[in-house]
Amino acid sequence: FGLTVVYLLVIQYFTKIGGKISIRLIKHENNENTEYQADSLVYKVFGLYFMQSYIGVFYHALLHRNFMTLRQVLIQRLILYEVLENLVENSLPYLKYSYKKYRAVRNKKKREKGLTGKIQFATRVEKEYLKPTYSASISEELEDGLFDDFLELALQFGMIMMFACAFPLAFAFSALNNIAEMRTDALKLLAMLRRPVPRAAATIGAWLNIFQEGKWKIEPGLAAILVMEHVLLLIKFGFSRFVPEEPAWVRAKRMKNATQAQDMCSKQLLRTISGREKA
């Protein structure tokens, strides 16, 4: 669990670096509008995040092939990731707001020397100004915290869709976490963060392509590839079923060589024993 925590923190750090690089790259791209820029950024960061997050799970699923270990890894990742995300999402904004409020009060006391008693902010605007913005973790330039929320949901969605056979209860962990996040996100948006600026949007953008399975349209080229792939699989299974891994003549020769080697060792042992008895 400790190593999993370290691993998740390292992922967050490298994702933040990749996000900053992606922001610089999209500034040089020829995108039509800000919506296309946002989609480009989502694809870049999600690709990096997907590779870092799932490479260890794919290792246990495809190379190590141990379901018990894979299930343990999935449990650790889901539980610790959800706990850490909720802790960071709710504690960091509160700590930032408390620190800014403390500095503002201290500066106000310095400006108004001789003022006694507890200083409080009179208006809600002053309090709202000190709260951190609802921005993405990869960069404060992106004043859209939905980026982190969608990234978290994408991790859960991938765990459920790709590894449900190893850990069927993954959906239960995610459902409980999402029910709890409805309240924690509401508390975060209403009390801990500066109110985000509303904006109209027809869809969720690039995230829709990441989440949806889509309707597959079988083109002639794709159909030919699928047919060839199935034919090759049938040929492969046919060879593995009817062609033995070790031909009979190879097995017979191997047994003959083993018998000859055993006979030679026995004769050599008998000569050694008889020579000692004569001596």
N, C-alpha and C positions, 0 to 999 in steps of 0.2 A: 504493500500500500504506500509505503514511503517513497519507493522508486517511481510508482505511478504518479504520485503528486509532483515529484521533480520533473518527470516526463511531460506532464500536462503544462507545467509552468514554462518549460523550455519551448513547447509547441506555441504557447501564447507569445513568447518573446520573438521567435522566428516568424510567426505570422504577422506580428507588428512590423518587423523589418521588411517582410515581403509586401505588406500593405503600403509602406512609405515608398518603396521602389515602384510599385504599381501606380501610385498616384502621380509620380514623376513621368512614368511612361505614357499614361493616358493624356497628359498635357501635350504630348507631341503627336498624338494620333489624330487622324482626320475624321472625327465623329460629327454627326449632323447636329446633335444638341446634347444637353446635359443628361438626358435620359439614356442615350447611347453610351455616354461616358460612364454613367453609373453601372450599366450592364457590363461593360468591359471590365470595370474594376471588380465587380462581383465574380465574374468568371476567373479572373487572374488570382484573386485572393482565395477563392474557394478551391481552385485547383491545387494551390500550395497547401492549404489547410487539409484537404482530403488526403494528399500524399503523406503528410506528416502524421495525421491522426490514424490512418488505417494501415500503414505499412507494417506495424507490429502485429495487428490483428490478422492481416492477410498472411503473414509469416506462419502464425500458429494454425491458420485454416488450411493453407495450401502446401506448405513445406513440412512443418512439424507434425501436422495431422494428429493432434491429440485433443479430443473434444473436451476432456476434463480441464486441461490447461486453458483452452480457448474460452470455456465457460467462465473460468476464474478471471481471466483477463477482461472479459466483457462486463462481469459484475463490478470489478474494480474500476474500470473506466467509467461506467454509467453512474455508479454511486458517487465516486470522488469528483467526477466532472460536474455533476449536478450540485453537489454540496459546495464545491469551490466557486462555481459560477454564481450561485445565489449569494454566497458570502461576499464575493467581490462586488457584485452588482449593487448590493445594498449597503455594505460597510464603507466602501471607498467614497461614494458620493456624500455620505453623512460625515465622514472624517474631513473631507475637503471643505464642506460647508461649515463645519465647526471651526476649522482652522482659519478660514477666511473671516468668519464672524469674530473670532478672537482678535485677529489682527485689526479688523475695522474698529472694534471697540477700543482697543489699545491706542490706535491712532486718534480716535475721537477724544479720548481722555487727554492725550498730549496737546491737542489743539485747544481744548477747553480746560485749561489748568484751573485748579481750585474747585472743580465740580465734584461734589461728593454724591455717594449713592450709586446704585446700579444703573448703568446706561442701557437702555433698550431702544430698538429701532421702532420708530413710530408708525411707519407705513409698511404695507406689504411689498411695495415696490423695492424698498431697500433690502428686504430679506430675499426677494426673488433675484435681485441683482447679484447677491453673494453666492447663490447656488450654482453648482457646475452645470454646464450645458449637456443636453442629451445628445452626445456625440459618440462616434465609433471609437473602439479601443485602438484601432490601428493608426488613427490620426485624429487629432482634434479639429482638423480642417473639415472633416466630414461630420456635419452637425445632423447626424441621423443615427441614433442608437439602434434603430431597427436592424442595422447591418449585423450587430452582435447577436441579437435575438434570433434572426433567421439562421445565422451560422450555428448557433446552439441547436436549433430544431433540425438542421440538416444532419448534424452528427447523430442525433437520436433516430432520425428517419433511416439513415444508412445502417445503423446497428440493427434496427428491427427488420428491414427489408432483406439484408444480406446475410445476417447471422441468426435468424430466428430459430433455425434447426438446432443450433448449438445451445441457445439460451432462449427458450420460448417466453419466459417471463420478462423479457426486455421491454415489451409493450406496457406491462404493468408499472415498471419503474418510471417509464417515460410519462404514462398517464398521470400518475401521482405527482410527478414533478411539474407537469404542465398545469394541473389543477392548482397546485400551490403557487406557481408563478403568476397565475391570473391575479392573485391578491398582492404578491410582492411587487410585480410590475406596476400595478395600480398605485401602490404606496410610493414606489420610486418616482413615478411620473407626477404624482400629485403633491408629494411632500418633500422629496429629497433632491429633485433636479429642477432646473429652470424649465418652465413650460415650453415645449417645442412649438415651432410655428407650423400651423396646419397647412397642408398642401393637397391639392387634388391629384389623384392617380387612378388610371383605369384598371391596372393590374399591379401585381407585386413585381413586375419586371422580370429580370433574369432568374430570380428565385423560382418562378413558375416553371421554367424549363428544367431546373434542377430537381424539383419535387415531383413533377408529374411523370407518370410512366409513358404517356403519349399513346396515340393510335398509330400502330405500325402499318405502313403501306408497302406491300410486297411488290417491288419493281422486278422486271425480268432479270436484271443482273443480280439482284439480291437473291431471287428465287434460285438462280443457277448456282450461286455460291452455297446456299443452304442445301440444295440437293447433292452437290459434290461433297460437302462436308459430311452429310449423313452416309453417303456411299463409302467414303473413306473410313468412317467409323465402323460400318458393317464389315468392311474388308479386314480392318484391324482386329475386331473381335472374332472374326472367322479364323484368322491365322492363329490368334492366341488360343482358340478353342480346339482346333484340329491339328495344329502343328505343335508337337511337344517341345518343351523348353530344352530338353536334352535327348537327342536321338538314341535309339537302342544300341547302336554300335559304339557310340561314344561312352554310354554307361557301361557296356560290357568291357570295353578296353580299359576304362578307369578302374573297374572292379578287378580286372586281371592284373593291372599294374600294382594295385594296392595289395593283392594277394602275393605277388612276387616280392614286393618290398617287405612284407611281413615274414615270408619264408627266409629271405636273406638275413633279416635281423635275428630270426630264431636260430639259424645255422651259425651265425657269428657268435651269438650268445653261448651256444653249446660248445663251440671250439674254445671260447674263453674259459668256460667252466672245466672242460677236460684238460686243458693245459695247466690250470692251477692244481688239479688233482695229481697229475704226473709229477709236478714240481714238489 
